[in-house]
Amino acid sequence: MKEHSFNPESLMMTYGYKPELSEGAIKCPIFQTSTFVFKTAEEGKAFFELAYGLREKTAKEELGLIYSRINNPNLEILENRLCLWDKADDCAVFESGMSAISTVLLEFLKPGDLLVYSNPLYGGTDHFIHHFLNKIGVHTIGIMPDHSIDQVEEMIEASGKADKLAMIYLETPANPTNHIVDIEKFSQLAACYSKDENKPLLVVDNTYMGPLWQHPLQCGADLVVYSATKYIGGHSDLIAGAVLGSSELMIRVKTLRTFLGNMVSPNTAWLLLRSLETLKVRMDQQTHNAQVIAEYLENHPKVEKVYYLGLLKENTDEYLTYTKQCSAPGAMVSFDIVGGEKEAFTFLNNLKLMKLAVSLGGTESLAQHPKTMTHAGVNEEQQRQMNVTNKLVRLSIGVESSKDLIWDLEQSLEKVKTPKLEVEIVM
Ligand SMILES: *Cc1c(COP(=O)(O)O)cnc(C)c1O
């Protein structure tokens, strides 16, 4: 037989787990334990030498189990499985997406450094940058969706801190409008500023595309971060995060995690292992539904504009970037309703199957109003630049029947009285 390499979805049930170590159990048990028994004192000594980096690993050696803040089988198996999707050397799982993100920012930035980041960012990340990193003296440059790569370079030069550029942090496609950024171009920009003593890192928050539809490490990113609360968890029943990248960088991430103590619990890791078994089928169904819904909305008279990657016009820059770095258009659909807040709220209040809630990526469809909910903290001027207006509604599409979802959209849009129609009636 020819050599065969399995697709990640085929390995999510078994990879990295040895039943013979757990009484033959087909499924990995929850290792609900704080500490692990050493066979001998010599073994305990050897494990600690590796854990504390006191000596190099020998070829056959693996870090033994010591204490659940350092390592635990549920976390290790989960991390090994997550590595398969992004083809990463190593992964670290965290108790939230925010703890994954803040740990990366803390480990690779220090006072005096320059951080360049894309707007709009997830609200929590934006807050951490402006209310914590700025306070400790990290300089920042926020780039807007309409800035070209040349303009970004000019802004870096004009800051006078180009030699201190330590990180470029991107979120693409951006929440809530699906604006897309070319990861490869930014990796080339980071490389331009790379010198022996200073190598700026490119970090990408890939939450919006899950680990399935976009692989930033393959496009030149150094680290990829996730809120595993979203597609990876996928059932809206847990909070978790993950970071993936090269062994060299991940040692640093994992070391800081050990001392901040913000690793995920064995119980949550176990739930995530269960979630990963259906990641591919869930996400396939979600993106299929999202495309059907986006096309339906695009043709609806009460909808002004739909923001969805599956509707990008061929040969536009965005389309070319999309086809280069994404394998599917995702399952986040935003749209401008004809009208404003009143019309958007009428629509949201009348949904019967979709729930009115923030968060995304779960099996159930959700709807929300970014301007007054997820993006309420963003200043007016930036909201306007990002097309976050009163008429914008964001949908996270789930695994339901697309026919039922469309029925729900239809009946709810029917209840919306568009201001223009009223004027016509008056006349
Ligand atoms: C939700 C989210 C986060 C934060 O993750 P938590 O798990 O809520 O801490 C970060 N980035 C993006 C893009 C998100 O959607």
The ligand as an ORCA input file, in Angstrom:
! r2SCAN-3c Opt
* xyz 0 1
  C     -14.643     36.012     21.505
  C     -13.417     36.507     20.880
  C     -12.240     36.715     21.624
  C     -12.181     36.534     23.124
  O     -12.368     35.213     23.503
  P     -12.976     34.738     24.912
  O     -12.976     33.264     24.794
  O     -14.343     35.354     25.038
  O     -12.053     35.244     25.967
  C     -11.116     37.139     20.945
  N     -11.127     37.371     19.611
  C     -12.237     37.206     18.876
  C     -12.191     37.485     17.407
  C     -13.415     36.762     19.475
  O     -14.523     36.616     18.735
*
